[in-house]
Amino acid sequence: MARMHTRRRGSSSSDKPVADEAPEWSDVDAADIEARVVELAEQGKDPSQIGLSLRDEGVKGVPVPDVKLATGKKVTTILEENDAAGDLPEDLRNLMERAIRLREHMEENQQDKSNRRALQNTESKIRRLVSYYRGDKLDDDFTYSYDVAVELLEE
């Protein structure tokens, strides 16, 4: 599949191994995993960071290679059930943070053409994601602008 803002093709990456159940060496109770996920979310970690922490540190010293295989639920589903999910989806939040950083850079460096293009590409990705999430995770009348992004991320 082609990349969004270049003329190059994407490079293939390794696929996850096909597995129907958690490996036998990772024998952790699903309730303990869910409690650890909520605890990490309260510390301010994003769902992707929570998955990395569980993979590296584990629960009670036992690593959890895949939360969905171990619990039957995704990390975001566990967070939503325990009212610990963020107000914005993680990918949209990360793109908004990047757009804010680029906008601040552009205010200081008006002649930086490559970063002006990067800002345009980032904001078009944000608008595309907003239209995807609108009505489900975002309000029906939500529209992206720099000021709205700054307000949302200050919270």
Buried (B, 14 or more C-beta within 10 A) or exposed (E): EEEEEEEEEEEEEEEEEEEEEBBEEBEBEBEBBBBBBBEBBEEEBBBEBBBEBBBEBBBEEBBBBBBEBBBEBEBBBBBEEBEBBBEBBBBBBEBBEBBBEBBEBBEEEEEBEEBBEBBEBBBEBBEEBBEBBBEEBBEEEBEBEBEEBBEBEEE
